[in-house]
Amino acid sequence: MRALAEALRLAVPSEIRQAQIVIHERETIIDQAQRDAESILASAREQAEYIVSQQGILEEARQRAEELLRQVDAEHKRSLRSIDEFALQQFSRVEESVQEGLRLIMDAVRESSENMESAKKHIGN
């Protein structure tokens, strides 16, 4: 029973640490995606201003900038979906591990209780 408790003690914190790492990685990826989006937006604005000021083709600049924004937004959404899916998978694994740990604990408690009852009956005879 001690070995079981020790194994559970070691397994659950590992899964929790893994979930924390996943969350941190998700936040880092989101931050990077946001910085990339801002950089692309700045570049698109610069290009649009150049076209307008140098060539006077306002409509072309607007269309190009909008297309870049749509592309950035689509990529950002794809990245977030992937990150969320990965995080959900990791959380699911953590939940399964915790449930398995709880099942092991309940089994150990039940077994200990049965052993104690058996010992009481044995001692009482």
Number of C-alpha atoms within 10 A of each C-alpha: 13 8 8 13 14 10 12 19 12 11 15 18 13 14 19 18 12 16 20 15 14 19 18 12 14 19 14 12 16 16 12 12 19 15 12 14 19 14 12 17 17 13 14 20 18 14 16 21 17 15 17 16 11 9 10 12 14 14 12 13 21 18 12 15 21 15 13 18 17 12 14 19 15 12 14 18 13 12 16 17 12 13 19 15 12 15 19 14 13 20 19 13 16 21 15 13 18 18 13 14 19 13 12 16 16 12 13 16 13 12 13 13 12 12 12 12 12 12 12 11 10 9 8 7 6
